[in-house]
Amino acid sequence: MEALFAIAIGTLTSCAVYLLLRARTYPVLLGLTLLSYAVNLFLFASGRLVMASAPLTDQGLERFPDPIPQALVLTAIVIGFGMTALMVVLALRAIHATGGDHVDGGER
Amino acid sequence: MNHLPIVPILLPLIAGSVLLLSTKWSPNARHAFSLAAVVGQLAAASMLFVTVREGPVLVYALGGWAPPFGIVLVVDRLAAALLVLAGIVACASLLYAVARDTETSAQRFLALFQFQLLGIQGAFLTGDLFNLFVFFEVLLIASYALLLHGLTADRVKAALHVVVLNLIGSALFLLGVALIYGVAGTLNFADLARAIPALTSADAPLARTGALLLLVVFALKSALLPLGFWLPRAYGAAAAAVAALFAVLTKVGVYAVLRVYPLAFGPQAGELANVAEAWLLPLALATLAFGALGVLAARSLRIAAGWVVVYSVGSLLVAVALFTEGGYAAAIYYLVHSTLASAALFLVVDLVAGDRTSAGDRLDTADAMPHGALLGSFFFITAAAVAGLPPLSGFVGKVLILDASSGHPAAALIWSSLLGAALVVIVALSRAGSAVFWRTLSPSGGARAPRPSLAALAAPAAILGCIAALVAWGGSATAFAQAVGRDLAKPAVYVDAVLGGGHAQPDDRRRLR
């Protein structure tokens, strides 16, 4: 499962980097979203991946997941959601203000 | 428990929320309320400063959950000094915004200003890495909106770059946090100081990667080369009061370096000792040189002021990168000075631009300014402070940095870069000053700009007064900076204050996993 997880994070990140380098606001926005997915998965994995166990903890359980990364991921998701919303508005504003969707403004 | 440490977070949160709801208030009531709120924050910060000045570290456990499991706020000398600094700059820039700019004294601007302060002060107070991330995001969201305020094409373009860069920065921050948590099992600064030296050699490379990723993020926030090119344009496009407050924002990145690296990755950190040292010094020297050249190449006063911020961050991080007690002491003194000086510069430049009706802040020949003598003297004093000329505090700060670096192997390079860059900045600012104030045409009889109001002049004057006070009481300021340097060089005091006696041993937590 670790390998699958790592491949998923790597694929997401490489797609994100490709999109970020497109220099148009909408692909950049999608890239940032994919990057935040990859980061959230990575953050989640920092508590180690545990299979077939209680979601948090249970009496007498030997192996159970670390709850802190879950809390961190939840916070990161909320913040990332707000940031994406801001970025969408900003990208639309930039099209109106500069007349194009290039990140340096205008149509290139 | 003493509840004072939470006040700098609660006060702007409440004030900002009230301001968002204050649609029916008169503008004057709103201004008075916002000013009262920032003065209140300055007062709370000063009380914290007085409490911790002699050395005790205040620890505030939220909800009474003991560290390292609960969330803590920690006030030591470094945090208290920066809180007071943020309070002073906030008071001055808000006074200026209210007195001068109609666009920046609107209701939403005032609310965002409070949220910006919430983020800044929270970042100074927090005692763990994850809440540092959270407060970074709070201050960034507010700063995007403040930067955009007014929505001119320039500001939208600058903000787009800043937002994208900082979102990537946030992603890297989380990656660093995850790597460090994954191997150390904690994010509390004090607990990290104990867990990092105990890492096995299999885990150390992961923690090193995390530490260096965090350094990239802090470098982005503090505009260290090669991650600082966004700054001059963004700060140059922002409204003056916002740019003055942003002078504190870059220093949050420097604060994070000062907080994390000496504590968790200092000389005592075993395999990870001094991870940042090899990177920070060369980059800081390059930033210093590049910032100075940027001031020289700028074609408008606002952009020049933006490059001044880059230049001052460069000099500041040179002192930090020495990673010695003397270096920390010089850094904290110069940090206070350079924040005040750059904030004053942004305000003065805006006053000058407002007085030149035709040319604005461009470095062109234009009609003589109606109030050239008054604003010229303001500009002269501010430029002298920025460039580090005696008798102002920049000179003392420079001398402290030079003195701290004298025993360093690269001392010759550091001295020549610092002195050379200072010379370039002096040349650039005197050229800008003579172009704006002396090389002028006789007035063509158009509309004269009105005299700036007393309140608008009082804002930069107050900051310059603080710079003068930093020299007049230089002895105690330097002694305080040295005390901060000692604290940072010997993190045991901080660690013991946070973790106390009855904390869980790291082994207990390992067993949890």
Contacts between the chains, C-beta under 8 A, distances in Angstrom:
chain1	res1	chain2	res2	distance
A	20	B	164	7.7
A	20	B	168	7.1
A	25	B	160	7.1
A	28	B	164	5.9
A	32	B	164	7.0
A	32	B	167	5.1
A	32	B	168	7.3
A	32	B	171	7.9
A	35	B	167	7.9
A	35	B	168	7.0
A	35	B	171	4.9
A	36	B	167	7.9
A	36	B	171	6.2
A	38	B	171	7.9
A	39	B	171	4.7
A	39	B	174	4.7
A	39	B	175	5.9
A	39	B	178	7.8
A	40	B	174	7.8
A	42	B	174	7.5
A	42	B	175	6.0
A	42	B	178	5.3
A	43	B	174	5.5
A	43	B	175	7.9
A	43	B	177	7.2
A	43	B	178	4.3
A	45	B	178	7.5
A	45	B	182	7.7
A	46	B	178	4.0
A	46	B	179	7.1
A	46	B	181	4.9
A	46	B	182	3.8
A	47	B	181	7.8
A	47	B	182	7.8
A	47	B	513	7.8
A	48	B	182	7.9
A	48	B	513	6.4
A	66	B	512	7.2
A	66	B	513	5.7
A	68	B	181	7.2
A	69	B	178	7.4
A	69	B	181	6.8
A	72	B	130	5.8
A	72	B	177	7.3
A	72	B	178	7.9
A	72	B	181	7.6
A	75	B	130	7.5
A	75	B	134	6.5
A	76	B	174	5.8
A	79	B	134	7.2
A	79	B	137	4.9
A	79	B	170	7.6
A	80	B	170	8.0
A	82	B	141	6.8
A	83	B	137	7.5
A	83	B	141	7.2
A	83	B	163	7.9
A	83	B	167	5.8
A	83	B	170	7.4
A	86	B	141	6.7
A	86	B	144	6.4
A	86	B	145	8.0
A	86	B	163	7.1
A	87	B	163	6.0
A	87	B	164	7.7
A	87	B	167	7.0
A	90	B	144	7.4
A	90	B	148	7.3
A	90	B	156	7.2
A	90	B	159	6.4
A	90	B	160	6.1
A	90	B	163	6.0
A	91	B	160	7.4
A	93	B	148	7.7
A	93	B	151	6.7
A	93	B	156	5.4
A	94	B	156	5.0
A	94	B	157	6.9
A	94	B	160	5.2
A	97	B	151	6.8
A	97	B	152	7.5
A	97	B	153	4.4
A	97	B	156	4.3
A	97	B	157	7.6
A	98	B	153	5.4
A	98	B	156	6.7
A	98	B	157	6.1
A	103	B	160	6.0
A	103	B	161	7.0
A	103	B	164	6.9
A	104	B	157	7.1
A	105	B	153	7.0
A	105	B	156	7.8
A	105	B	157	4.5
A	105	B	160	7.9
